[in-house]
Amino acid sequence: MKISIDGILGTAKKINNQRELEESNFEKKKSGVKADSVSIGTRINSRLDAIETEFKEIQSSLTKHQIIRVGIEQLHDDMAADGRQQQSILKNVTFEGKEVLRSFVGEEITEPNLKSKRDDNAGLINSDVNRLKKLQIEVDNITASDLAGSDRLKNMMSNIDSIFSRSNVANLENISSIKADAVMRLIK
């Protein structure tokens, strides 16, 4: 076996080049992880902003539909009595300055029309509650991932919980029921 200085220097160069290549690859992987983490964090924060906006929309919609439900009950009670307060009820049941009961029920107040509108209103409330439950599940999943600020998530969850605990949305089981397979599809 013949050992020469040129052979030793050549082997050293190859080892050096290989080490530099490995270090370069390691740095690329390391910087890629940081970029991915920042990207995921940004996406989660963007989604949380969207969830907050959607939460406010649902909250407003749910409040409006609950006001309409109370107005429909007032109309129903008035019809059972003498029916003289219909126009007053239609005028006084407002949301954000608009006569929401009049626009929802219309001018023709009959028992079948009122029953149909009551069912429509229950469906709208059910839809709002289901949307709220989906948001709650999504926020729970984000919380479980531990990729967002816990204070922001706690605040958001307490807002959602406060809506569920209101007496106007009492008996959620009667309004809506969650099916286990639907929840699993949402989670996936």
C-alpha positions in Angstrom: 0.0 0.0 0.0 1.5 3.3 -1.2 0.7 6.4 0.8 1.4 9.8 -0.7 0.8 13.3 0.4 -1.4 13.9 -2.7 -3.6 11.0 -1.7 -3.9 12.2 1.8 -4.8 15.8 0.7 -7.3 14.4 -1.9 -9.0 12.3 0.8 -9.1 15.3 3.2 -10.6 17.5 0.5 -13.3 14.8 -0.2 -14.1 14.6 3.6 -14.2 18.4 3.9 -16.5 18.7 0.9 -18.8 16.0 2.2 -18.9 17.6 5.7 -19.8 21.0 4.1 -22.5 19.4 2.1 -24.0 17.7 5.1 -23.8 20.9 7.2 -25.5 22.8 4.3 -28.3 20.3 4.1 -28.7 20.4 7.9 -29.0 24.2 7.8 -31.6 24.0 5.0 -33.7 21.5 6.9 -33.4 23.6 10.1 -34.4 26.8 8.3 -37.3 25.0 6.6 -38.7 23.9 9.9 -38.6 27.5 11.1 -40.3 28.7 8.0 -43.0 26.0 8.3 -43.6 26.9 11.9 -44.0 30.5 11.1 -46.3 29.7 8.2 -48.5 27.4 10.4 -48.6 30.0 13.2 -49.6 32.7 10.7 -52.3 30.5 9.2 -53.7 29.7 12.7 -53.8 33.3 13.7 -55.5 34.2 10.4 -58.1 31.5 11.0 -58.6 32.7 14.6 -59.3 36.2 13.2 -61.8 34.7 10.7 -63.4 32.6 13.6 -63.8 35.8 15.7 -65.5 37.5 12.7 -67.8 34.5 12.1 -68.5 34.3 15.8 -69.7 37.9 15.8 -71.9 37.3 12.7 -73.4 34.1 14.3 -74.0 36.0 17.6 -75.8 38.8 15.8 -77.9 36.4 13.7 -78.8 34.2 16.7 -79.9 37.3 18.6 -82.0 38.5 15.7 -83.7 35.1 15.3 -84.4 34.9 19.0 -86.0 38.3 19.0 -88.1 37.2 16.0 -89.1 34.0 18.0 -90.3 36.1 20.9 -92.3 38.3 18.5 -93.9 35.3 16.8 -95.0 34.1 20.3 -96.4 37.6 21.0 -98.4 37.5 17.8 -99.6 34.0 18.6 -100.8 35.1 22.0 -102.4 38.2 20.5 -104.3 36.0 18.0 -105.5 33.8 20.8 -106.8 36.9 22.6 -108.4 39.4 20.2 -105.8 40.1 17.5 -105.9 43.9 17.9 -102.2 44.4 18.8 -100.8 42.8 15.6 -99.6 46.0 14.0 -98.2 47.3 17.2 -96.3 44.0 17.8 -95.0 44.1 14.2 -93.8 47.6 14.6 -92.2 47.2 18.0 -90.2 44.0 17.5 -87.0 45.5 16.0 -83.4 44.5 15.7 -80.7 47.2 15.0 -83.5 49.6 14.2 -85.2 47.4 11.6 -88.7 45.9 11.9 -87.4 42.3 11.6 -90.6 40.7 12.6 -92.6 42.4 9.9 -90.1 41.5 7.3 -89.9 37.9 8.5 -93.6 37.2 8.9 -95.0 39.6 6.3 -98.3 41.5 6.5 -100.6 38.5 6.4 -101.0 37.1 9.9 -102.9 33.8 9.9 -102.5 30.8 12.1 -101.0 28.6 9.3 -98.7 31.4 8.2 -97.5 32.0 11.8 -96.9 28.2 12.4 -94.9 28.0 9.2 -92.8 31.1 10.2 -92.3 29.6 13.7 -90.9 26.5 12.1 -88.7 28.5 9.7 -87.4 30.5 12.7 -86.6 27.3 14.7 -84.7 26.1 11.6 -82.7 29.3 11.5 -81.9 29.2 15.2 -80.9 25.5 14.8 -78.6 26.5 11.9 -76.9 29.3 14.0 -76.4 26.9 16.9 -74.9 24.3 14.7 -72.5 26.8 13.2 -71.6 27.9 16.7 -70.9 24.3 17.7 -68.7 23.8 14.7 -66.7 26.9 15.7 -66.4 25.6 19.2 -65.1 22.3 17.9 -62.6 24.1 15.7 -61.4 26.3 18.6 -61.1 23.2 20.8 -58.9 21.5 18.1 -56.7 24.6 17.8 -56.4 24.7 21.6 -55.4 21.0 21.6 -52.7 21.7 19.0 -51.2 24.3 21.4 -50.1 26.4 18.4 -51.9 29.7 19.3 -51.9 32.0 22.3 -53.9 30.4 25.2 -55.3 33.8 26.4 -56.9 34.5 23.1 -58.4 31.0 22.8 -59.7 31.1 26.4 -61.5 34.4 25.7 -63.0 33.0 22.5 -64.2 29.9 24.2 -65.7 31.9 27.1 -67.7 33.9 24.5 -69.0 30.8 22.9 -69.8 29.2 26.2 -71.7 32.3 27.3 -74.0 32.1 24.3 -74.7 28.5 25.0 -75.5 29.2 28.6 -78.1 31.9 27.9 -81.6 31.1 28.9 -82.9 32.1 25.5 -81.1 29.2 23.9 -82.2 26.9 26.7 -82.6 23.2 25.9 -80.2 23.0 23.1 -81.1 19.3 22.9 -84.5 20.4 21.6 -83.0 22.8 19.1 -80.2 20.6 17.7 -78.4 17.4 18.4 -74.8 16.6 17.5 -74.3 13.2 15.9 -71.0 11.4 16.7 -70.3 10.7 13.0 -70.8 14.3 12.0 -68.4 15.4 14.7 -65.8 12.9 13.5 -66.2 14.3 9.9 -65.6 17.8 11.2 -62.5 16.8 13.1 -61.0 15.0 10.1 
